[in-house]
Every structure is written in C-alpha cells, then in structure tokens.
Amino acid sequence: MDVPSLMRQSVQFHRDRVAVVTEDRSLTYRQAWDRGVRLANGLRALGVEPGDRVASVEDNNLGAADLFIGAAIAGAVRVPLYARNARRSHREMVEQTQAKVVLTDPAYADSVAGLSDELPDVTAVLVRDDGYEDWLAAQSDVDPQLPVDPDAWYIIRHSAGTTGRSKGVGYTQHDWLVNCRNWYYRLPNLTLDSVVGHAGPISHASGYLFLPAWLHGSTNLLFGAFDVHKVLDLVQRHRVTHMFAPPSMVSALAAEPTARDGDWSALQCMLVGGAPITDATANAGRDVFGHVLYQVFGQTEAVPLTIMTPDEWFSDVPGSTPMRAAGRVLPFARIEIRDTASGEVLPLGSEGEIYAQVEAQMRGFWGDDELTKTRLIDGWIRTADIGRVDENGYLYVLDRADDMIVSGGFNIWPAELETVIADHPGVVEVAVFGIPHERWGETPMAVCRLEDGASVTAEEVVELVKVRLGSYRKPGRVEFTRDPLPKSVVGKLQRKVLREPHWAGHERRVGGG
C-alpha cells in the first residue's frame, strides 16, 4: 500500500470532519485535501515529477500541512530542513538530495534565497508570503491520482549529527506507513474524537503521529512556532488528547505557573522523545499534566525501538530502574548489546553498543554506500549508542559511544552525571565531558547553567554525584554559566563544542599515557 491512496480513502470516509486546526483556522478533510491537491498540481507545474525531491523549511503551520498532503499526492519525496540550521546546512541537504523545488516560510526565506542560481537541480524557491494563498487558489483542483509504487521513496529525513555533514535517511511509502503505525502501538487508541497536538514540527519527529491521525479520521492540531502560553491555551481549548513534545518543551510547559490550574482532563498521552529527559522534568510534567507521560526512543535510522507507558515509567519494578530507562523494547523491534570492539553479543545486563532491528528501519544513507556499510551490519543498525537491556526489557541508553570518558580505567558516561546534576534545583541544564588529567588520563568536567539568582557551589555538585553515583564518577572540575549551552539544530547538547578547547595541543582526545 502507499500513503496517498490511504489518505484519499480517509477523505472519502471523513470529508466533513475536522482534519487540521491551526492557530487561526480549522479545515475539514475535504478542504485540507483540496489545498493538498492544488499544491501538488502547483509543484507539477514547476516540473516536479513522481520521485523528485522537494525540500522545505517551515514552522508548524498550515503550509507544513499543505506540503505533507500535497507532496504525497504528487508522488514527490519530502526533504525537511531544520529551521534553526545555517544556510550552508540547507544548501548541503538540498544539494545532497538533488531537490528540485524548495519551499520556505517568509521567516526563513533568506536562508534558502539564491539556491536556484547555485544548484543546477533546483528549479524554483517558493516562498509562502502574502501571495501564496492566491498562487495556491490558482492551481487546478483536479486530483491527478498518480499511481505510486509502495517501494517508491516517500521522505528523506536527515539524522542530526553534531559534527560533519548530516546524513540523509530515506523511507519508502510502505516503510513510512509501517513506521507510523508502530509509533501508536503502545499509546492510547485513537478515536474519531481524538485531537493530536504537534508542539514539535510535523516535518520531523511529530510527523510520525500526523499520518495515523489522518488515516483514522482524527484531528491534527498545529501549534505554529512554539510559545508556552499559546500551546497551553490551544491544548485546553481544543481538548487535545495526544501530543508529542521533546523534554525541553515539557520542561517549559510544566514550569509555567498557570499550567497547574489548567484543565488537562482530555489529555491522554504526552509522548516525550528526541533527547534524554531528567527526573526533575519527568516528575514536573507528571505533577502538572497527570499520569499521561509516555517515553519513546529511537534514531532516524531505526525508530521506534522502545516506548514506555506511564505505569511502566513511574513505578517500582523489581530488577529495573524505570526512571533511568529510555523505554521498554517494542514487540516489533529487536535490541542486542554487543561488545564495542569485537561485535560479540553480550548477555542481558551487560554494557555495550546498542544494535537494533525494527520494521521499516533505514535501507541505507542517501547517496553514501560506504557510510551505509559502517552502520548497517548484516541487517542490524549499529546505533553508536552505549547501553544495556535488563531482564524486564527496559533499555538504558548510557551515552554516545564517542562521548565515553575513561578515567583511571573506569568507563564514565556523561549522560548519567548530567541526569543527576540536573536534579539540583538551581541548575537549568548541564553538559558533562572529559578533559585531560595528569594522573587519571581524563576526568569529567561539568558546565552548569544556573537559574537566575541561584547560588550553587562546585562542592554541592560534586557531593551530589558522589552520593548518587559513587566517588569515582564525581566531576574533577565544575564551572557555572548563565548563558544557554550550545545545542544542535534539534536541541541536543553539543558536548564537543565545550570539550574541544580543553584538548587543544593534545595529539589525542584521551589523556594519560
């Protein structure tokens, strides 16, 4: 099966139901599909044929929904760009995928301006400015009903590496359908009255929840550019039942004083993912919004791998520590922990590199067979994450393999320290990384961003780690800042940016003899 035929069928069944809601308007399935058809025909008029790539940089708005629907109708392959990326990154992704058309919101027009002059494959850059609605209305409203092969490419998502060029991961029509279905496997069932809120962009992680809601006849609510007060208002006003939010958004929403007096009675599921979540953020989210937090883990290359329900997350489980876990392994995924050097499969409870198999995992990196060979091993995805799986199926993601700190022969995972230090009430966020140490080779350093007016000492931070994790893991150095810590375009801490100056002049990035 393919995406547009199933979307088209849902329109037949639910044509007068509400399909898409934005900040200022509401569209039925018939109306939203009409916009998608017109955009598809507009893209075809610009020379886009089935299989051609169409890139976009946008906020979570009606234009994003237009493209989600219209690209499927046209048989075009979406290439989402990251709104916070620099122009160079946009250019690299567009060039790598040979995108033919680039769509952009006015706020990001400068970041893609001129690409049609610089890249031979780009025939047009379409800005959704004041003339967009008139342009859309002028396009044909006749559904082209193009045949689409289930094995044709549907989308190319880029994995968010912290260094070097991003890597394109393609999904076929069939793979996207299977992938999205699995996201909902352990979440509350959708009904015709369900409203799926998208605090994160549907061009990225939250997009996995958009298509199932459409196919079921539910409503998708797009919040636009993230704003705490607006999101809290829309969730209540439209009785949102399901939503995806990364930890940073959960933290911001729960910290708003008015949230505690809100009406969250309709909310059944707040799915958290995209980055590690601290105990403090998880507990704050649960205190404010209720027993509705779910957690998902995976990579662009293989997702979803785990999902954890509120009962599994906030509970005492003999043999497990759910608050430290990234979720429980899904029935349609396989996880193995392997020795980082030999690749040997290790027994349950062992620490090693996470290898994964899941329905609809990546088939390869776009245009990079050599890189594919290093990450796709005999049908398994080599995640480059270090972790362990316990006897109850809980997966613990300790850190990225290349972020491990080796201090005096002990392996120390920065994420473990960050989770503990972030529980200090005066610490807003923290990054831990290894710096040279004359005796131990390297030692952990913690850079803590403090709350305005908070007073925290290095001794407090060190003692907190000693009590919770043991003396050998305590940071050898602690620094404080009031400025936000460096992050990637998807909000992940960039430890390397903070670590690099401390290794200047060292031939290796590991100290000692």
CORBEL-V815612 format. One record per residue. N is the residue number from 1. RES is the residue in one small letter. PSI is psi in whole degrees, 0 to 359 (none if undefined). NEAR is the number of other ideal C-beta (glycine too) atoms within 10 Angstrom. D_CENTER is the distance of its C-alpha to the mean C-alpha in Angstrom with 2 decimals. Layout:
# CORBEL-V815612
N_RES_PSI_NEAR_D_CENTER ; N_RES_PSI_NEAR_D_CENTER
This chain:
# CORBEL-V815612
1_m_159_11_25.80 ; 2_d_162_22_23.83 ; 3_v_308_27_21.43 ; 4_p_326_24_23.93 ; 5_s_322_14_26.81 ; 6_l_323_15_24.99 ; 7_m_319_20_23.73 ; 8_r_320_17_27.33 ; 9_q_320_12_28.74 ; 10_s_324_20_26.72 ; 11_v_320_22_28.19 ; 12_q_320_10_31.62 ; 13_f_333_11_31.16 ; 14_h_28_20_29.50 ; 15_r_328_14_30.73 ; 16_d_3_9_31.87 ; 17_r_161_16_29.08 ; 18_v_124_19_26.45 ; 19_a_313_25_23.44 ; 20_v_132_25_21.57 ; 21_v_135_22_22.04 ; 22_t_188_19_21.25 ; 23_e_327_16_22.68 ; 24_d_5_8_26.08 ; 25_r_164_9_26.57 ; 26_s_135_14_26.29 ; 27_l_140_19_26.62 ; 28_t_171_16_27.96 ; 29_y_320_22_26.81 ; 30_r_317_14_29.81 ; 31_q_317_16_29.06 ; 32_a_321_23_25.39 ; 33_w_322_24_26.47 ; 34_d_318_18_29.28 ; 35_r_320_23_27.01 ; 36_g_318_25_24.92 ; 37_v_315_23_28.21 ; 38_r_320_22_29.48 ; 39_l_319_28_26.44 ; 40_a_315_27_26.72 ; 41_n_328_22_30.39 ; 42_g_320_22_29.75 ; 43_l_319_26_27.51 ; 44_r_324_21_30.25 ; 45_a_336_12_32.79 ; 46_l_6_14_30.92 ; 47_g_6_11_31.35 ; 48_v_125_25_28.08 ; 49_e_162_12_28.95 ; 50_p_133_16_27.06 ; 51_g_342_12_24.83 ; 52_d_150_23_24.63 ; 53_r_141_27_21.35 ; 54_v_118_24_20.45 ; 55_a_157_25_18.00 ; 56_s_146_26_16.81 ; 57_v_120_24_15.71 ; 58_e_164_23_15.67 ; 59_d_180_18_14.86 ; 60_n_77_26_14.12 ; 61_n_187_19_17.74 ; 62_l_325_23_20.34 ; 63_g_323_23_20.18 ; 64_a_321_26_16.60 ; 65_a_320_26_18.01 ; 66_d_314_24_21.06 ; 67_l_321_28_19.26 ; 68_f_315_26_17.18 ; 69_i_312_26_20.64 ; 70_g_321_29_22.84 ; 71_a_322_28_21.19 ; 72_a_316_27_21.46 ; 73_i_321_25_25.11 ; 74_a_352_26_25.89 ; 75_g_17_26_24.45 ; 76_a_156_28_22.49 ; 77_v_115_26_19.35 ; 78_r_141_24_16.54 ; 79_v_90_27_15.03 ; 80_p_135_22_12.36 ; 81_l_157_27_12.89 ; 82_y_124_20_11.16 ; 83_a_329_21_13.48 ; 84_r_0_14_13.87 ; 85_n_156_21_14.85 ; 86_a_164_11_18.56 ; 87_r_322_14_20.81 ; 88_r_319_10_21.32 ; 89_s_319_17_17.73 ; 90_h_313_21_17.96 ; 91_r_317_19_21.27 ; 92_e_317_16_20.19 ; 93_m_319_25_17.49 ; 94_v_317_25_20.04 ; 95_e_317_15_22.79 ; 96_q_323_20_21.07 ; 97_t_0_23_20.39 ; 98_q_44_15_23.74 ; 99_a_141_27_22.38 ; 100_k_323_23_25.41 ; 101_v_144_25_24.31 ; 102_v_126_26_21.91 ; 103_l_146_28_21.20 ; 104_t_146_25_20.43 ; 105_d_155_19_20.80 ; 106_p_326_11_23.79 ; 107_a_336_13_21.88 ; 108_y_12_23_20.43 ; 109_a_321_15_23.51 ; 110_d_333_10_24.87 ; 111_s_348_19_21.91 ; 112_v_3_23_22.72 ; 113_a_138_14_26.42 ; 114_g_357_12_28.79 ; 115_l_330_21_26.52 ; 116_s_338_16_28.95 ; 117_d_333_9_31.70 ; 118_e_329_10_29.97 ; 119_l_125_16_28.40 ; 120_p_334_9_30.77 ; 121_d_338_15_28.30 ; 122_v_117_22_27.16 ; 123_t_341_15_29.72 ; 124_a_146_17_28.37 ; 125_v_115_18_26.03 ; 126_l_117_21_25.85 ; 127_v_129_17_25.34 ; 128_r_67_24_24.78 ; 129_d_201_12_27.53 ; 130_d_340_8_30.51 ; 131_g_358_9_31.76 ; 132_y_316_19_28.73 ; 133_e_319_12_29.98 ; 134_d_319_8_33.42 ; 135_w_317_15_32.16 ; 136_l_316_18_30.11 ; 137_a_335_11_33.14 ; 138_a_349_11_35.35 ; 139_q_160_18_33.54 ; 140_s_142_13_34.91 ; 141_d_15_11_33.97 ; 142_v_118_9_34.96 ; 143_d_120_17_32.24 ; 144_p_341_14_32.64 ; 145_q_55_11_31.61 ; 146_l_139_16_30.83 ; 147_p_137_10_30.78 ; 148_v_126_20_27.43 ; 149_d_134_13_27.37 ; 150_p_335_14_24.89 ; 151_d_4_12_24.36 ; 152_a_153_16_23.74 ; 153_w_142_23_20.46 ; 154_y_316_25_18.18 ; 155_i_150_23_15.11 ; 156_i_110_22_14.15 ; 157_r_145_24_10.54 ; 158_h_127_26_10.60 ; 159_s_144_15_9.21 ; 160_a_79_18_8.87 ; 161_g_155_12_12.17 ; 162_t_347_18_13.95 ; 163_t_156_9_17.24 ; 164_g_188_6_18.81 ; 165_r_143_14_17.72 ; 166_s_155_20_14.27 ; 167_k_126_21_14.58 ; 168_g_132_22_14.48 ; 169_v_117_22_13.66 ; 170_g_142_21_15.63 ; 171_y_138_23_15.66 ; 172_t_171_21_19.04 ; 173_q_309_24_20.01 ; 174_h_315_18_20.83 ; 175_d_322_20_17.78 ; 176_w_320_22_15.44 ; 177_l_314_21_17.78 ; 178_v_316_17_17.87 ; 179_n_310_23_14.16 ; 180_c_322_22_13.69 ; 181_r_318_16_16.84 ; 182_n_333_23_15.71 ; 183_w_326_22_12.78 ; 184_y_359_21_15.72 ; 185_y_321_11_18.12 ; 186_r_13_19_18.24 ; 187_l_165_17_17.40 ; 188_p_140_14_20.37 ; 189_n_144_8_21.94 ; 190_l_148_20_21.63 ; 191_t_175_11_24.94 ; 192_l_338_10_26.37 ; 193_d_359_12_26.05 ; 194_s_142_22_22.34 ; 195_v_117_22_20.32 ; 196_v_114_26_16.54 ; 197_g_138_27_15.20 ; 198_h_94_28_12.14 ; 199_a_323_25_11.52 ; 200_g_158_25_8.16 ; 201_p_141_22_9.10 ; 202_i_348_24_10.13 ; 203_s_345_25_9.97 ; 204_h_228_23_6.25 ; 205_a_319_23_4.28 ; 206_s_341_25_7.41 ; 207_g_338_22_9.54 ; 208_y_337_23_9.90 ; 209_l_345_26_11.94 ; 210_f_309_22_13.96 ; 211_l_314_23_16.17 ; 212_p_322_21_17.44 ; 213_a_318_24_18.42 ; 214_w_312_28_20.24 ; 215_l_332_19_21.98 ; 216_h_340_18_23.12 ; 217_g_15_20_24.56 ; 218_s_182_23_22.41 ; 219_t_137_26_21.31 ; 220_n_126_27_18.03 ; 221_l_122_27_18.01 ; 222_l_120_24_16.34 ; 223_f_348_27_16.64 ; 224_g_198_17_16.77 ; 225_a_136_13_15.99 ; 226_f_128_18_14.95 ; 227_d_126_14_18.19 ; 228_v_308_16_18.89 ; 229_h_321_11_22.24 ; 230_k_315_13_21.32 ; 231_v_314_24_18.46 ; 232_l_320_18_20.84 ; 233_d_312_15_23.59 ; 234_l_324_21_21.90 ; 235_v_318_26_20.57 ; 236_q_315_16_24.20 ; 237_r_323_11_25.97 ; 238_h_8_16_24.24 ; 239_r_55_17_24.04 ; 240_v_134_26_20.33 ; 241_t_325_23_20.03 ; 242_h_144_27_16.35 ; 243_m_153_27_13.25 ; 244_f_139_28_9.57 ; 245_a_131_26_8.97 ; 246_p_163_22_7.28 ; 247_p_323_19_10.43 ; 248_s_323_17_11.68 ; 249_m_321_23_12.14 ; 250_v_315_22_13.73 ; 251_s_314_20_15.96 ; 252_a_319_18_17.02 ; 253_l_316_24_17.80 ; 254_a_333_21_19.72 ; 255_a_344_14_21.59 ; 256_e_120_14_23.08 ; 257_p_324_6_26.64 ; 258_t_344_10_27.10 ; 259_a_328_22_24.25 ; 260_r_338_10_26.60 ; 261_d_8_7_29.05 ; 262_g_165_16_26.69 ; 263_d_103_10_27.13 ; 264_w_26_17_24.19 ; 265_s_336_9_26.40 ; 266_a_339_15_24.52 ; 267_l_121_20_21.09 ; 268_q_334_20_20.58 ; 269_c_120_21_16.92 ; 270_m_104_28_14.27 ; 271_l_122_26_11.28 ; 272_v_134_24_9.49 ; 273_g_179_26_6.49 ; 274_g_343_23_3.98 ; 275_a_160_14_7.51 ; 276_p_146_19_11.09 ; 277_i_136_23_12.95 ; 278_t_160_20_16.62 ; 279_d_318_13_19.49 ; 280_a_316_16_20.51 ; 281_t_317_22_17.36 ; 282_a_314_20_17.27 ; 283_n_323_15_21.00 ; 284_a_317_17_20.98 ; 285_g_320_24_18.53 ; 286_r_320_18_20.77 ; 287_d_322_11_23.90 ; 288_v_312_19_23.05 ; 289_f_351_20_21.39 ; 290_g_188_14_23.06 ; 291_h_62_11_22.41 ; 292_v_5_19_19.34 ; 293_l_126_23_16.36 ; 294_y_156_22_14.56 ; 295_q_136_24_12.08 ; 296_v_146_23_9.87 ; 297_f_143_26_9.27 ; 298_g_184_27_8.82 ; 299_q_163_21_8.13 ; 300_t_325_19_8.04 ; 301_e_333_23_11.72 ; 302_a_107_26_12.08 ; 303_v_145_25_10.16 ; 304_p_147_26_10.89 ; 305_l_323_29_13.27 ; 306_t_151_26_13.94 ; 307_i_138_25_14.08 ; 308_m_126_24_16.36 ; 309_t_166_19_18.45 ; 310_p_321_16_19.98 ; 311_d_326_10_23.24 ; 312_e_332_20_21.84 ; 313_w_306_22_19.87 ; 314_f_68_15_22.60 ; 315_s_166_12_25.57 ; 316_d_119_7_28.06 ; 317_v_114_15_27.86 ; 318_p_129_6_30.62 ; 319_g_357_9_29.36 ; 320_s_160_18_25.77 ; 321_t_81_11_24.01 ; 322_p_325_19_21.22 ; 323_m_342_14_20.16 ; 324_r_352_14_19.43 ; 325_a_159_25_17.57 ; 326_a_358_24_13.98 ; 327_g_180_27_15.43 ; 328_r_141_25_18.15 ; 329_v_131_20_18.13 ; 330_l_153_23_17.96 ; 331_p_337_10_21.25 ; 332_f_18_16_19.93 ; 333_a_152_20_18.47 ; 334_r_137_14_20.55 ; 335_i_132_21_19.91 ; 336_e_143_15_22.50 ; 337_i_123_23_22.99 ; 338_r_153_18_25.02 ; 339_d_132_13_27.12 ; 340_t_334_15_25.48 ; 341_a_309_8_28.79 ; 342_s_339_9_30.44 ; 343_g_7_15_27.62 ; 344_e_136_10_29.73 ; 345_v_130_12_28.15 ; 346_l_156_17_28.57 ; 347_p_163_7_29.62 ; 348_l_140_11_27.60 ; 349_g_346_12_27.11 ; 350_s_151_13_27.13 ; 351_e_135_15_24.70 ; 352_g_193_22_23.52 ; 353_e_139_19_20.86 ; 354_i_123_28_18.52 ; 355_y_144_21_19.25 ; 356_a_148_24_17.68 ; 357_q_135_16_18.81 ; 358_v_149_24_17.21 ; 359_e_137_15_18.27 ; 360_a_28_20_16.85 ; 361_q_172_24_15.45 ; 362_m_148_24_15.65 ; 363_r_349_16_19.25 ; 364_g_162_16_19.07 ; 365_f_137_23_17.76 ; 366_w_116_23_18.98 ; 367_g_19_14_22.45 ; 368_d_81_15_22.36 ; 369_d_325_8_24.38 ; 370_e_315_7_25.18 ; 371_l_322_14_21.65 ; 372_t_319_17_21.03 ; 373_k_334_11_24.07 ; 374_t_342_11_22.69 ; 375_r_344_20_19.47 ; 376_l_101_18_20.79 ; 377_i_108_12_23.76 ; 378_d_43_7_26.03 ; 379_g_359_9_23.32 ; 380_w_142_19_21.07 ; 381_i_122_21_17.80 ; 382_r_109_18_18.46 ; 383_t_338_21_15.23 ; 384_a_14_17_16.86 ; 385_d_145_21_15.75 ; 386_i_135_23_18.77 ; 387_g_190_22_19.25 ; 388_r_159_19_21.68 ; 389_v_132_23_22.18 ; 390_d_180_16_24.92 ; 391_e_345_10_27.51 ; 392_n_3_15_25.76 ; 393_g_9_18_22.64 ; 394_y_134_23_20.43 ; 395_l_131_24_18.12 ; 396_y_116_23_18.11 ; 397_v_111_21_15.79 ; 398_l_318_22_18.10 ; 399_d_177_22_16.60 ; 400_r_144_17_16.12 ; 401_a_322_16_19.46 ; 402_d_2_12_20.44 ; 403_d_359_22_19.96 ; 404_m_140_16_22.58 ; 405_i_127_26_25.64 ; 406_v_108_15_29.02 ; 407_s_111_21_31.55 ; 408_g_32_13_35.04 ; 409_g_354_9_33.95 ; 410_f_139_11_31.29 ; 411_n_127_13_27.60 ; 412_i_129_25_25.53 ; 413_w_118_23_21.76 ; 414_p_321_25_20.50 ; 415_a_327_20_17.73 ; 416_e_315_20_20.60 ; 417_l_319_27_22.55 ; 418_e_320_23_19.75 ; 419_t_318_21_19.26 ; 420_v_311_22_23.04 ; 421_i_325_26_23.70 ; 422_a_344_19_21.11 ; 423_d_347_15_23.28 ; 424_h_129_18_26.07 ; 425_p_338_8_26.58 ; 426_g_355_16_27.19 ; 427_v_122_23_24.02 ; 428_v_313_18_21.07 ; 429_e_160_19_18.91 ; 430_v_145_26_19.99 ; 431_a_134_23_19.49 ; 432_v_138_30_21.65 ; 433_f_166_25_22.82 ; 434_g_138_26_26.07 ; 435_i_160_19_29.08 ; 436_p_144_18_32.50 ; 437_h_128_18_35.04 ; 438_e_323_9_38.62 ; 439_r_315_10_39.25 ; 440_w_359_19_35.97 ; 441_g_301_18_34.46 ; 442_e_161_24_31.40 ; 443_t_152_20_30.42 ; 444_p_140_26_27.32 ; 445_m_138_24_27.02 ; 446_a_128_25_25.11 ; 447_v_117_23_24.32 ; 448_c_128_25_23.98 ; 449_r_126_17_23.26 ; 450_l_153_17_25.69 ; 451_e_148_13_26.09 ; 452_d_127_6_28.66 ; 453_g_353_7_32.04 ; 454_a_147_15_30.90 ; 455_s_112_9_33.13 ; 456_v_138_18_31.76 ; 457_t_157_11_33.66 ; 458_a_325_14_32.68 ; 459_e_322_9_34.92 ; 460_e_317_14_32.96 ; 461_v_314_24_29.71 ; 462_v_316_18_31.56 ; 463_e_322_12_33.30 ; 464_l_316_19_30.16 ; 465_v_317_22_28.75 ; 466_k_315_15_32.21 ; 467_v_318_11_32.61 ; 468_r_325_15_29.22 ; 469_l_345_16_28.67 ; 470_g_155_11_32.08 ; 471_s_323_9_34.02 ; 472_y_346_14_32.97 ; 473_r_357_20_29.36 ; 474_k_146_22_30.33 ; 475_p_139_27_29.34 ; 476_g_346_16_32.24 ; 477_r_140_14_31.31 ; 478_v_131_22_29.59 ; 479_e_155_12_29.08 ; 480_f_149_18_28.16 ; 481_t_158_13_26.80 ; 482_r_356_11_26.25 ; 483_d_149_7_23.86 ; 484_p_144_9_20.03 ; 485_l_152_17_18.86 ; 486_p_138_15_17.40 ; 487_k_158_17_13.64 ; 488_s_179_18_11.68 ; 489_v_342_17_10.43 ; 490_v_16_19_6.88 ; 491_g_13_15_9.04 ; 492_k_139_17_9.75 ; 493_l_136_24_13.49 ; 494_q_82_16_15.61 ; 495_r_325_24_18.36 ; 496_k_325_15_20.10 ; 497_v_320_16_20.97 ; 498_l_327_18_22.74 ; 499_r_324_21_24.23 ; 500_e_315_12_25.73 ; 501_p_332_8_28.69 ; 502_h_344_17_29.92 ; 503_w_6_18_30.38 ; 504_a_130_6_32.25 ; 505_g_352_6_35.46 ; 506_h_135_12_34.39 ; 507_e_329_5_34.53 ; 508_r_158_9_31.91 ; 509_r_18_14_28.73 ; 510_v_130_13_30.29 ; 511_g_187_20_33.41 ; 512_g_184_15_36.67 ; 513_g_none_4_39.15
